[in-house]
Amino acid sequence: YGEAVKQFKITELPSEGTLYLIVHKGEIIIDKEGNPHTVTEDTKIEITEGQIVSLANVAAGNVVYEPKENSDADTSFKFQIGDENGNFKDVEYTTDIEVIAVADAPEVSIDVKIAGEKTTTVDNNGGNNG
């Protein structure tokens, strides 16, 4: 296929996390049933198994992976390559995804209280009663 590669068909989704396609207002997307829809606002759409993604979208960085929250599990997904006419090779390719954990910022809370107050009363004779 070489330079004729124009599309990717997702054949197996990541077991951990989700693949998304970022779409922009005004773009036309095709749903699973083959119906065209015009995008009304910038958004991201979950990629499903069997979905076809253009090479242009991949090159533009519009295919993103989001790991499950609080997970650093590595995963992968599989795909086939195809030409602009929808002809796909029978060969499956695998993309490995390495998730690197990032520590959350620590949350600190300081509660300041007055430990105690001492009240001193001075009588009219200058004496201290406290």
C-alpha positions as CSV (number, residue, x, y, z in Angstrom):
1,Y,0.0,0.0,0.0
2,G,2.8,2.4,0.8
3,E,1.7,5.9,-0.2
4,A,-1.8,4.6,-1.0
5,V,-2.5,4.3,2.7
6,K,-5.3,6.8,3.4
7,Q,-7.4,5.1,6.1
8,F,-7.2,2.9,9.2
9,K,-9.9,0.5,10.4
10,I,-9.8,-0.1,14.1
11,T,-10.1,-3.8,14.6
12,E,-9.5,-4.1,18.3
13,L,-9.9,-1.4,20.9
14,P,-7.6,-0.8,23.9
15,S,-8.6,-3.0,26.9
16,E,-7.8,-0.1,29.2
17,G,-9.0,3.5,28.4
18,T,-10.7,4.9,25.4
19,L,-9.7,6.1,21.9
20,Y,-11.4,9.3,20.7
21,L,-11.7,11.2,17.4
22,I,-11.6,14.9,17.8
23,V,-14.0,16.5,15.4
24,H,-14.5,20.2,14.6
25,K,-17.5,22.3,13.9
26,G,-18.6,22.1,10.2
27,E,-16.9,18.7,9.6
28,I,-19.0,15.9,8.2
29,I,-18.7,12.5,10.0
30,I,-20.2,9.2,9.0
31,D,-21.9,7.1,11.8
32,K,-21.8,3.3,12.1
33,E,-24.8,2.9,9.8
34,G,-23.2,5.0,7.1
35,N,-25.3,8.2,7.6
36,P,-23.5,11.6,7.3
37,H,-23.8,14.2,10.0
38,T,-22.5,17.7,10.2
39,V,-20.7,18.5,13.4
40,T,-22.3,21.5,15.2
41,E,-19.5,22.1,17.8
42,D,-15.9,21.0,18.5
43,T,-16.1,17.7,20.4
44,K,-14.6,14.3,20.8
45,I,-16.3,11.1,19.7
46,E,-15.5,7.7,21.1
47,I,-14.0,5.4,18.4
48,T,-15.7,2.1,18.1
49,E,-14.4,-1.3,16.8
50,G,-14.7,-1.4,13.0
51,Q,-14.6,2.4,12.7
52,I,-12.6,3.9,9.9
53,V,-10.3,6.9,10.6
54,S,-8.5,8.9,7.9
55,L,-4.8,9.2,7.7
56,A,-5.3,13.0,7.7
57,N,-7.0,12.8,11.1
58,V,-4.2,10.7,12.5
59,A,-1.6,13.1,11.1
60,A,-3.4,16.1,12.5
61,G,-3.4,14.6,16.0
62,N,-7.2,14.2,16.1
63,V,-7.0,10.6,17.3
64,V,-6.3,10.6,21.1
65,Y,-6.1,8.0,23.8
66,E,-7.3,8.6,27.4
67,P,-6.4,6.0,30.0
68,K,-8.9,5.0,32.7
69,E,-8.8,7.4,35.7
70,N,-6.0,6.6,38.2
71,S,-4.6,3.8,36.0
72,D,-1.1,3.3,34.6
73,A,-1.9,0.0,32.9
74,D,-0.2,-0.3,29.5
75,T,-2.5,-1.4,26.6
76,S,-2.7,-1.6,22.8
77,F,-5.1,-1.4,19.9
78,K,-5.1,-3.1,16.5
79,F,-5.9,-1.8,13.0
80,Q,-5.8,-2.5,9.3
81,I,-4.6,-0.1,6.7
82,G,-6.6,0.8,3.6
83,D,-6.6,2.9,0.5
84,E,-9.0,5.8,-0.3
85,N,-11.5,3.3,-1.9
86,G,-12.0,1.4,1.3
87,N,-9.9,-1.6,0.4
88,F,-8.1,-2.9,3.5
89,K,-5.2,-5.3,3.9
90,D,-6.0,-8.5,5.7
91,V,-2.9,-7.9,7.9
92,E,-3.5,-6.5,11.4
93,Y,-1.1,-4.0,12.9
94,T,-0.7,-3.3,16.7
95,T,0.0,0.0,18.3
96,D,1.3,-0.4,21.9
97,I,0.4,2.4,24.4
98,E,2.6,2.9,27.4
99,V,0.9,4.8,30.2
100,I,3.3,6.6,32.5
101,A,1.9,7.4,35.9
102,V,2.0,11.0,37.1
103,A,1.6,11.7,40.8
104,D,-1.3,13.9,41.7
105,A,-0.3,17.2,43.4
106,P,-0.6,16.8,47.2
107,E,-3.5,18.4,48.9
108,V,-2.6,20.4,52.0
109,S,-4.9,21.9,54.5
110,I,-3.9,24.0,57.5
111,D,-6.4,24.8,60.2
112,V,-5.2,27.5,62.5
113,K,-7.0,27.8,65.9
114,I,-6.3,29.9,69.0
115,A,-5.2,27.4,71.7
116,G,-6.7,29.4,74.5
117,E,-7.3,32.9,75.7
118,K,-6.5,34.4,79.1
119,T,-8.6,37.2,80.2
120,T,-7.1,39.6,82.7
121,T,-9.3,41.9,84.7
122,V,-7.9,44.9,86.4
123,D,-9.9,46.3,89.4
124,N,-10.2,49.9,90.2
125,N,-7.4,49.8,92.7
126,G,-4.9,48.6,90.1
127,G,-4.9,45.1,91.3
128,N,-4.8,42.2,88.8
129,N,-7.7,39.7,89.3
130,G,-6.9,37.3,86.5
